[in-house]
Amino acid sequence: MTDLHARPWWERGTIYQIYPRSFQDSDGDGVGDLAGIERRLDYLVDLGIDAIWISPIFPSPMADFGYDVADYCDIEPMFGDLAAFDRLLTAVHARGLKLLLDFVPNHTSDQHLWFRESRASRDNPKRDWYIWRDAKPDGGPPNNWISDFGGSAWEWDAATGQYYLHAFLKEQPDLNWRNPEVREAMANVLRFWLDRGVDGFRIDVLWHIVKDAAFPDNPLNPDWTPAINARDEVFQTYSTDQPEAHAISADMRALADSYGERVLIGEIFLPNEAHARWFGTPERPQVHLPFNFQLIETAWNVAKLRQVIADYEASIPAFGWPNWVIGSHDAPRIAARIGEAQARVATMLLLTLRGTPTLYQGDELGIGQVAIPHDRMRDPQYFRQPGVDVGRDRSRTPMPWDASANAGFSTGEPWLPLNDDWPTRNVAVQGADAGSMLTLTRDLLALRRAHDALSVGSITLVESEDDVLSYLRQHEEEQLLIVLNLSSSDHAYRVPDGYDVETVLASTKAPRAIDSRIAADEGLVLRLKRTA
């Protein structure tokens, strides 16, 4: 077997996203915190992941639940303090895990001292740290750019008589990354946390950070209707993915690399060709992992998934490394989207594709659709576009740990409702059930660790019946065939010429003998042997 330690940990490992408000509360206020995460670290070790990524924990007015940062170099009191963070980081490392922070470089809170100075006057030294523009002759916004949360991306400031840009909420003004002082200030933020010992960063909306210097109107989307997210009324041609952003990404990478084996994960929603450019070049690399969200958005059928896998693999440069995601704090739960039976198949897909997988908390339990009454909704995106299904609360409900009050999440009322079936769908119940989604996830993660073919091997798509997705993972002499039935009917499956099935390493259903068929809603990992 190959010495996997010769490869970076982020190539062979699995990342687990924690939404801190909803993971574990330690003080009874109904909101998760750092001490709560520390309390549950042994669960993560037993699960078999390698690194945790924590959504923002910095001081914030919480207009967008932490993605509006008021101080990049401290901890929001509801989560703890720097001492609590240091204790958590020490505990994470003591267990052989890594810790990644969520870095939010595109915008700050409007309560950040930088912005308060910037809006104080037009001649304030920090005026140019943000993006200010005069009104059009009719008094309207400088251009037609639309906030990702709906409405104009420009907010009028009466005191100084100009508009400022905000790609998201008006409480989240965009920084001006063309200003070298901004770039140095944000580099110092990265240094602050790297010096503290963090193992890397997930970089929020990285492709947003530079805008076209002329601020032209974005092209209109002729297919847009009011039933679609308002953001999509225009194509973000001039407000995202500008060429100048790649030099900034490369500078971030150089800084991270100067600290040794650290990882940068860029949040980037772009077509494959544009997406691949964020790897950079061998001489001037950029982020290690431009996040690949295609499984979240792709229709759940074999033809689409085969095409997504083939096209994505073809787009990755030789020096790049793929990654896959099926859930996040922004996306609908996978079990809500495709049902629990297929969510098990999706978990096998995620953990057997080539590349670094990211698991989102609660998906290992198969949490599905959660009914949240209107008066318990918290997401500002939901309230800005109530007629469009873009609310994110459904993915942020608290983690159910056991059948005690409030599912063991908190001694107080949770900030969002729990999943309706929490008395039976929780960590304690599923951990004791050999057939549960949690047990399946643990087993697949253990299998991934045990077989180089799954963690670092090559991938080859295999021809199969219409409802069956098959691919071969190979490393040195080991050949593993993954067969996924995306339908509710049994099917035959094909073994590549020159091979027979030696053993069934895993099934999304009960342990089973070898045969030539795959059951409805089943996924299989098969070890192959060469025929004589």
C-alpha positions in Angstrom: 0.0 0.0 0.0 1.1 3.6 -0.7 2.4 5.7 2.2 -0.5 8.2 2.2 1.4 10.4 4.5 3.5 11.4 1.5 0.4 13.2 0.3 -1.1 16.4 1.8 -3.7 15.6 4.4 -6.4 17.5 2.5 -6.0 15.2 -0.5 -6.5 11.9 1.5 -8.9 13.3 4.2 -12.5 14.2 4.7 -13.8 17.6 5.8 -16.8 18.0 8.1 -18.6 21.4 8.2 -19.9 22.6 11.5 -22.5 25.4 11.6 -21.6 26.5 15.2 -25.0 28.0 16.1 -26.5 24.5 15.6 -23.9 22.0 16.6 -23.9 21.9 20.5 -24.9 24.5 23.1 -22.9 24.4 26.4 -24.5 27.3 28.3 -28.2 26.9 27.8 -28.9 30.0 25.6 -30.2 27.8 22.8 -27.2 28.7 20.5 -24.3 26.4 19.9 -20.8 27.5 20.9 -17.1 26.6 20.9 -17.3 24.8 24.2 -20.1 22.7 22.7 -17.9 21.8 19.7 -15.1 20.8 22.0 -17.5 18.6 24.0 -18.4 16.7 20.8 -15.0 16.1 19.3 -14.9 12.5 20.2 -18.0 12.0 18.1 -16.2 13.4 15.1 -13.2 11.2 15.8 -15.5 8.1 15.9 -17.2 9.3 12.7 -13.9 9.1 10.9 -13.5 12.6 9.5 -10.1 14.4 9.3 -10.8 18.1 9.6 -13.6 20.4 10.7 -14.6 23.6 9.0 -16.4 26.0 11.3 -18.7 28.7 9.8 -17.9 32.2 11.0 -17.4 32.7 14.8 -16.1 36.3 14.7 -17.9 39.3 16.4 -20.9 40.1 14.4 -24.3 41.9 14.7 -25.6 38.7 13.1 -27.6 40.4 10.3 -26.5 37.4 8.2 -25.6 35.1 11.1 -21.8 35.8 11.2 -21.1 36.4 7.6 -21.3 40.1 8.5 -18.0 40.4 10.4 -17.4 43.3 12.8 -13.9 42.2 13.9 -11.8 39.6 12.1 -9.4 39.0 15.0 -11.7 38.1 17.9 -14.6 35.7 18.8 -18.3 36.5 19.0 -19.2 36.4 22.7 -22.2 34.1 22.1 -19.7 31.5 20.9 -17.0 32.1 23.6 -13.7 34.0 23.5 -10.2 33.7 22.3 -9.3 31.5 25.3 -12.2 29.1 24.4 -11.0 29.1 20.8 -7.4 28.2 21.8 -8.8 25.4 24.0 -10.8 24.1 21.1 -7.9 24.2 18.7 -5.6 22.4 21.2 -8.3 19.7 21.7 -8.8 19.3 18.0 -5.1 18.8 17.4 -4.8 16.5 20.3 -7.2 14.2 18.6 -5.3 14.2 15.3 -7.9 16.5 13.6 -7.4 19.7 11.7 -9.4 23.0 12.1 -10.4 25.3 9.3 -12.0 28.8 9.8 -14.4 30.5 7.5 -12.7 33.7 6.2 -15.1 36.3 4.8 -13.0 38.7 2.6 -15.6 40.2 0.2 -17.5 42.3 2.8 -17.6 43.3 6.4 -20.4 44.3 8.7 -21.5 47.9 8.5 -20.6 48.0 12.2 -17.0 47.2 11.5 -14.7 50.0 12.6 -13.3 50.2 9.0 -16.7 50.9 7.5 -17.8 53.3 10.3 -14.7 55.3 9.4 -15.3 54.9 5.7 -18.8 56.4 5.8 -17.8 59.2 8.3 -16.8 61.5 5.4 -15.6 61.5 1.8 -12.1 62.4 2.8 -11.7 59.8 5.6 -8.5 57.8 5.1 -10.7 54.6 4.9 -13.2 55.9 2.4 -11.5 54.0 -0.4 -11.5 50.8 1.7 -15.0 50.2 0.4 -16.7 50.8 -2.9 -18.5 54.2 -3.1 -19.9 55.7 -6.3 -22.0 58.8 -7.2 -25.6 58.4 -8.2 -26.7 58.5 -11.8 -28.0 61.9 -13.0 -31.5 60.8 -12.0 -30.4 60.0 -8.5 -30.6 56.3 -9.0 -28.0 53.6 -8.3 -24.7 53.7 -10.3 -25.7 50.5 -12.3 -28.1 47.6 -12.4 -26.2 45.2 -10.2 -28.5 43.1 -8.0 -27.8 41.9 -4.5 -27.7 38.1 -4.1 -30.4 38.6 -1.5 -32.6 40.6 -3.9 -32.9 44.3 -4.7 -30.2 46.8 -5.8 -26.7 46.0 -4.8 -26.3 49.7 -4.0 -27.3 51.6 -0.8 -27.6 55.3 -0.6 -25.8 57.1 2.2 -27.4 60.5 2.8 -24.7 61.8 5.1 -22.0 61.6 2.4 -24.2 61.7 -0.7 -23.0 58.5 -2.4 -24.0 54.9 -2.8 -21.9 52.0 -1.4 -21.9 48.5 -2.9 -23.1 45.4 -1.1 -23.3 42.1 -2.9 -25.5 40.7 -0.1 -27.3 42.6 2.6 -27.0 46.4 3.0 -25.5 45.6 6.4 -22.6 43.8 4.5 -20.7 46.5 2.5 -18.2 45.2 0.0 -14.5 45.9 0.6 -12.4 47.5 -2.2 -9.8 44.8 -2.9 -8.1 47.1 -5.5 -6.9 49.1 -2.5 -3.4 47.8 -1.4 -4.2 48.8 2.3 -7.2 46.5 2.3 -5.2 43.6 0.9 -2.5 44.0 3.6 -5.1 44.4 6.3 -6.7 41.1 5.3 -3.4 39.4 4.9 -2.8 40.3 8.5 -6.1 38.7 9.5 -4.9 35.4 7.9 -1.6 35.8 9.7 -3.3 36.3 13.0 -5.2 33.0 12.8 -2.3 31.1 11.1 0.0 32.2 13.9 -2.6 30.9 16.3 -2.3 27.5 14.7 -5.3 27.0 12.4 -4.9 24.6 9.6 -6.5 26.6 6.8 -9.5 28.5 5.7 -12.7 28.1 3.7 -12.8 31.5 1.8 -16.4 32.9 1.4 -17.6 34.0 -2.0 -14.0 34.3 -3.3 -15.1 34.9 -6.9 -16.9 38.1 -5.8 -13.9 40.0 -4.3 -13.0 42.1 -7.4 -15.4 44.1 -9.6 -15.0 45.5 -13.0 -13.3 48.9 -12.5 -15.7 50.7 -14.9 -18.9 49.3 -13.1 -20.9 48.7 -16.3 -24.4 47.3 -16.2 -24.6 43.5 -16.0 -26.3 41.8 -18.9 -30.0 41.0 -18.4 -31.0 37.4 -18.2 -33.8 36.9 -20.7 -35.0 33.7 -19.0 -35.5 35.2 -15.6 -39.0 35.3 -14.0 -40.1 36.5 -10.6 -40.4 32.9 -9.4 -36.5 32.7 -9.6 -34.0 34.2 -7.2 -33.8 37.9 -7.9 -30.1 37.6 -8.1 -30.5 35.8 -11.4 -32.3 38.7 -13.1 -28.8 39.7 -14.4 -25.7 37.7 -15.3 -23.0 38.7 -12.9 -20.5 39.3 -15.7 -18.9 42.5 -14.3 -19.5 42.0 -10.6 -17.8 38.6 -10.1 -14.9 36.5 -11.4 -12.7 39.4 -12.6 -9.2 38.6 -13.8 -7.6 40.7 -11.1 -9.0 38.4 -8.4 -6.7 35.6 -9.4 -3.6 37.5 -8.2 -5.2 38.0 -4.9 -6.0 34.3 -4.6 -2.4 33.5 -5.5 -1.1 35.9 -2.8 -3.4 34.2 -0.2 -2.0 30.8 -1.3 1.6 32.0 -1.0 0.9 33.2 2.5 -0.7 30.0 3.5 2.1 27.9 2.0 4.6 29.9 4.0 3.1 28.3 7.1 3.6 24.7 5.9 0.9 22.3 5.1 -2.2 24.5 5.3 -5.2 24.4 3.0 -7.3 27.1 1.3 -10.8 26.2 0.0 -12.4 28.7 -2.2 -16.2 29.1 -2.4 -16.7 29.5 -6.2 -19.8 29.0 -8.2 -18.7 29.0 -11.8 -18.8 26.8 -15.0 -16.0 24.2 -15.1 -13.6 26.2 -17.4 -13.8 29.3 -15.2 -13.8 27.3 -12.0 -10.6 25.5 -12.9 -8.7 28.8 -13.3 -8.9 29.2 -9.5 -6.3 26.4 -9.2 -3.8 28.8 -10.7 -0.7 27.4 -12.3 2.1 25.2 -10.9 4.3 28.2 -10.8 1.7 30.5 -9.2 -0.9 28.3 -7.5 -4.1 29.6 -6.1 -6.6 27.8 -3.8 -5.9 24.2 -3.1 -9.6 23.3 -3.5 -12.0 25.5 -5.4 -15.2 24.2 -3.9 -17.2 22.0 -6.3 -21.0 22.2 -5.6 -22.3 20.5 -8.7 -23.8 17.5 -6.8 -26.0 19.9 -4.8 -27.6 21.3 -8.0 -27.5 18.5 -10.5 -30.7 16.6 -11.3 -30.6 13.2 -9.6 -30.3 10.9 -12.6 -27.5 8.8 -14.1 -27.1 10.7 -17.3 -26.7 14.0 -15.6 -24.4 12.7 -12.9 -22.2 10.8 -15.4 -21.8 14.0 -17.4 -21.1 16.1 -14.3 -18.4 13.7 -13.2 -16.8 13.3 -16.6 -16.8 17.1 -17.4 -15.5 18.1 -14.0 -12.7 15.5 -14.0 -11.7 16.7 -17.5 -11.5 20.3 -16.4 -9.1 19.8 -13.5 -5.5 20.6 -14.3 -2.9 17.9 -13.9 -1.6 19.5 -10.7 -5.1 20.1 -9.3 -7.1 17.9 -6.9 -10.9 17.5 -7.1 -13.4 17.8 -4.3 -17.2 17.1 -3.9 -20.0 18.4 -1.7 -23.6 17.3 -1.3 -24.8 19.6 1.5 -24.0 22.9 3.2 -25.5 25.6 5.4 -26.9 27.3 2.3 -28.4 24.3 0.4 -31.4 22.1 0.9 -30.7 18.9 2.8 -29.8 16.0 0.4 -32.4 13.7 2.1 -35.1 16.4 1.6 -34.2 16.7 -2.0 -34.0 13.1 -3.1 -35.4 11.1 -0.2 -33.7 9.1 2.5 -33.2 5.9 0.5 -31.3 7.8 -2.2 -29.5 10.0 0.4 -27.8 6.8 1.5 -26.7 6.2 -2.2 -25.6 9.9 -2.4 -23.4 9.4 0.7 -21.7 6.5 -0.9 -21.2 8.6 -4.1 -19.7 11.4 -2.1 -17.3 9.2 -0.2 -16.2 7.1 -3.2 -15.6 9.7 -5.9 -12.1 10.8 -6.6 -11.3 13.9 -4.5 -11.7 15.5 -1.1 -15.3 15.1 0.2 -17.0 17.6 2.5 -19.8 16.3 4.8 -22.3 18.8 6.3 -23.4 18.2 9.9 -26.6 16.2 10.2 -26.4 14.7 6.7 -24.8 11.7 8.3 -28.2 11.2 10.1 -30.3 11.6 7.0 -32.1 14.7 8.3 -34.7 15.6 5.7 -37.3 18.3 5.3 -37.8 20.3 8.5 -41.1 22.1 9.0 -40.3 25.6 10.4 -43.3 27.8 11.2 -43.1 31.3 9.7 -42.7 32.9 13.2 -39.6 30.7 13.8 -37.9 31.6 10.6 -34.6 33.6 11.1 -32.9 33.7 7.6 -32.9 37.3 6.1 -32.8 35.8 2.6 -36.2 34.1 3.3 -37.7 37.4 4.5 -36.4 39.4 1.5 -37.8 36.9 -1.0 -40.7 35.1 0.8 -42.3 33.9 -2.5 -39.1 32.2 -3.7 -37.8 29.0 -2.1 -34.4 30.3 -1.1 -34.6 30.2 2.8 -31.6 28.5 4.4 -33.1 27.9 7.9 -34.1 24.4 6.8 -30.4 23.4 6.6 -29.4 25.0 9.9 -31.6 23.3 12.4 -29.9 22.0 15.6 -28.0 18.7 15.7 -30.1 16.0 17.5 -27.8 14.1 19.8 -30.2 12.0 21.8 -33.8 11.6 23.0 -33.5 13.9 26.0 -35.0 17.3 26.2 -34.2 19.4 23.1 -32.3 16.4 21.7 -29.4 17.0 24.0 -28.5 20.1 22.0 -29.3 22.6 24.7 -30.9 23.0 28.1 -32.7 26.0 26.7 -35.0 26.5 23.7 -33.0 26.0 20.5 -32.7 29.0 18.3 -34.4 27.1 15.4 -36.7 24.1 15.7 -35.3 20.6 15.7 -36.1 18.1 12.9 -39.6 16.7 13.7 -38.4 13.1 14.1 -35.5 14.0 16.5 -36.6 11.5 19.2 -35.7 8.6 16.8 -33.4 10.4 14.3 -30.5 11.3 16.6 -26.9 10.3 17.2 -27.6 8.0 20.1 -30.3 6.0 18.4 -28.5 5.7 15.1 -25.1 5.0 16.7 -26.6 1.8 18.2 -28.3 0.8 14.9 -26.2 -1.3 12.5 -28.5 -0.3 9.6 -28.6 3.4 10.2 -27.4 6.2 8.0 -24.9 7.2 10.7 -23.4 3.6 10.8 -23.3 3.6 7.0 -21.4 6.9 7.0 -18.9 5.7 9.6 -18.4 2.4 7.7 -17.8 4.3 4.4 -15.3 6.7 6.0 -13.5 3.7 7.5 -13.5 2.0 4.2 -12.1 5.1 2.6 -9.2 5.2 5.1 -8.5 1.5 4.6 -8.3 1.5 0.8 -5.9 3.7 -1.2 -8.1 3.2 -4.3 -10.9 5.2 -2.6 -8.8 8.0 -1.2 -6.2 8.7 -3.9 -6.9 6.2 -6.7 -7.9 7.0 -10.3 -11.5 7.0 -11.5 -13.0 5.5 -14.7 -16.7 5.6 -15.5 -18.1 2.2 -16.5 -21.0 1.6 -18.9 -24.1 0.4 -17.1 -27.9 0.2 -17.3 -29.8 3.5 -17.6 -30.5 3.8 -13.8 -27.2 2.5 -12.6 -24.1 4.7 -12.1 -20.8 2.7 -12.1 -17.2 3.7 -11.9 -13.9 2.0 -11.2 -11.5 3.3 -8.5 -8.0 1.9 -9.0 -4.6 2.3 -7.2 -1.7 0.1 -7.9 -3.1 -3.5 -8.0 -6.4 -2.7 -6.2 -9.5 -2.4 -8.3 -12.8 -1.3 -6.7 -16.1 -1.1 -8.6 -18.7 1.3 -7.2 -22.3 0.6 -8.4 -25.1 2.9 -7.5 -28.7 2.2 -8.3 -30.6 5.5 -8.6 -34.0 3.9 -9.1 -36.6 2.0 -7.1 -36.2 -1.1 -9.3 -33.6 -3.9 -9.3 -31.1 -3.9 -12.0 -28.2 -6.0 -13.4 -24.8 -4.4 -13.3 -21.7 -4.9 -15.5 -18.2 -5.8 -14.4 -15.4 -4.6 -16.6 -14.0 -7.1 -19.0 -11.2 -9.2 -17.5 -12.5 -9.0 -13.9 -14.8 -10.8 -11.5 -16.2 -9.7 -8.2 -14.1 -11.0 -5.4 -16.1 -9.6 -2.4 -18.7 -7.0 -1.4 -16.9 -4.4 0.7 -20.0 -2.3 1.4 -23.7 -2.0 0.7 -26.0 0.8 1.5 -28.4 -1.9 2.6 -27.8 -5.1 4.7 -24.6 -7.1 4.2 -25.1 -9.4 1.2 -23.5 -12.1 -0.9 -22.2 -11.5 -4.4 -24.6 -11.7 -7.3 -25.0 -10.0 -10.7 -27.8 -7.7 -9.6 -28.2 -4.5 -7.5 -31.3 -3.9 -5.4 -33.5 -0.9 -5.6 -32.0 2.2 -4.0 -28.8 0.3 -3.3 -25.1 1.2 -3.6 -22.3 -1.3 -3.6 -18.5 -1.1 -3.3 -17.0 -4.3 -4.8 -13.5 -5.5 -4.8 -12.5 -7.0 -8.2 -10.1 -9.7 -9.1 -8.6 -10.4 -12.5 -9.9 -13.4 -14.3 -7.4 -16.1 -15.4 
